[in-house]
């Protein structure tokens, strides 16, 4: 029966096509950073070791996938923005401690050294911070905000990320409470974030979009996102608040269940080398505009690095994380 | 809905009648394992993954990273139901779903009648519009409308947008507007296929008895189309409830919280708040099932089986000079649903920055060049997606055909159960299904060690795509099989033709257009399917939707828009290459059918062809 034979043949062929075995690579990298692809490619070219780069989307989506994989993680290395989440994954034994020797090999700057976590949950590869993004078409030069407190005068037109969806946004919120005081900080935010449709955005890209389309005149955003927009020719500037800024390290963590520890070590060595750092700047998107924390490495041209930092008290920040996130959600998102 | 049901004596007789011993494994399966196979497919593809997500609402510690436990707790449910935000988003989802179901069914129905039954100029060209609208994924349409309607957006830049309209848009009004324009093809397909099956014999008889057109539509065509209208209403309602594209853009920007966004927010962190995600998914599913059950209870009539292989194509109404108005109306829909959003995406794909708007110095071809160059990440993702989508469409439509054949001989209870399950699963947000797949295939002992399909490979992604597409294919193919008069296959069976051959040689040719419709719908939807692509992204590389969304969230909407445009063009050309030659081959020309309608068989779902 011809027609039946060909029918089964078609089904069989399609099953075969699907069954093509996936090649086993030397490393599986989960990330939400623009430069991870170029870095993996450069690493592959140099060492011959193959890397599968898996990028489900935003940091939150990557973390959601890792959480769903739970006790059977499929990655060898995870590379995302934010230190607190790395600590949580290490506490759940999803990540293993970075070997002390790996830190010793790297010539960190003072800023870099200050970002190394005591738990060794991750290795910092660079950093960024939070700044005020101002649309220069909407805000005249004489009216630029200078501090977080100045944002009150833009109430209703301030775009911000929901700390429940964005690790960097929580880092900003905790730092904001640290520099402004908890009660005064809450009162200040209540007077500033009066437009719920702008204060619960899910990503830096959405803050950019709100500021660029003019829905918001200013935004609270990761500064590397602002510099990438400036480089693209968009009419925005980054203003650093006079209170000081808390840094947002990019963390590289190693899976507790990795079978490829040697390759993971080689990857860390490559990322912290001059070649790896060059690959991390070989592009025009947000994350390429990070602040280098290794001696002798300069940031991309146009990127501000002369920033007054305040050091975030991680213990306080993580102790209040659930409470502050819920307060933010109830006040400015829902 | 009930167009899919039948309970007449012939069908019963077919079920129990003994024929020649059937040949082949398929036939054995048909006799002994039909209902079992149907349930097994649903359980594996949809039931089990969904159950693992939902069970965490009462066993919150089941998949905890540490100290997993299966102790029961009602705490998550209490937490979710006590949250004013969740209560608000349930109301929002319901309000939006109901409103859009009404507007979409009205618009889609009107469009189908105008294009299929009226002599409006340019009918053939206009009939392509729903397909093209359907080709554009909801997240792109949402983005296009954001680009158009924002206070600094394209319409404002041209001075075409009064400030009041712009602010009113970001709320319920805008959501209903964009959803209606984006979902009307679904209603047009469902109602249009019922119209095609209706033929004009009954109408002609009524006309000869002196009934006026209005009376014919109210008393004859209307009631006959009622099941399709109800199906369109429910399908649209389910689509709106499960939509994420608009929920994450316009709804989020309007602070109009809906359930899907709540699920996303609960699931996008470490650790995932699975209990909250599961509880909200449970609420969402209950809402859809309530509507499906309500429909079942309200209308229990047996359905007409209209297609006998003799239905002649319907006569076109002569609208006189009103046809120009009708054409203008369909063109206005085409402009708002298709031309304007595409123009916004194209404008963004061809400009360097958003802030500088549509000035000459801002135009660039860089993004389009990047999207079209070979061996770029963008191009690889696109080819990968086209391959996965083709494979998914082949598997899903074949599976749906086999299941439909099984179901057609099964009792009404099983049919109702499967239709309910299918529509229920249309409403399952892809993100929930995606999480369920990870839990089954990466956490459950037994499943995680199976070599094929395997988590992290393309095989599991395709399986997830099939699960998401199967309900659609089933609804389309079942409604066509359900319209076949039983006599056709009964005659073959009495002549000793086996079940497989009956399916392939009689049923399949009669409903070929429906099967191809299911194939193409699946193909197009899968090319742009987002949440499952994100969750089950293969290690070998991302499919196009993940790439597009990543670029959007990383703020490179120029390149994202360019890839989206190329993907739409590629998917559209692929679909056209299958559809047109086949239609020419299968379907006789209208004039030929009139000459000898007894031999030419114009059956199946013919979505506004």
Interface residues (C-beta under 8 A of the other chain):
Chain A: X1 X3 X4 X7 X10 X11 X14 X17 X18 X19 X20 X21 X22 X23 X25 X28 X34 X37 X52 X54 X55 X56 X57 X58 X60 X61 X63 X64 X65 X66 X67 X68 X69 X70 X71 X72 X74 X85 X88 X89 X92 X93 X94 X135 X137 X162 X164 X165 X196 X197 X200 X201 X202 X203 X204 X205 X206 X208 X209 X212 X213 X214 X215 X225 X228 X229 X232 X233 X234 X235 X236 X285 X286 X287 X329 X334
Chain B: X24 X63 X64 X65 X66 X68 X84 X85 X88 X146 X147 X150 X151 X152 X153 X156 X170 X248 X252 X253 X254 X255 X257 X265 X267 X268 X269 X270 X271 X272 X352 X353 X354 X355 X356 X377 X391 X394 X395 X398 X435 X438 X439 X442 X443 X448 X452 X453 X454 X455 X456 X457 X458 X459 X462 X500 X501 X504 X505 X534 X535 X537 X538 X539 X540 X542 X546 X549 X550 X552 X553 X554 X555 X556 X557
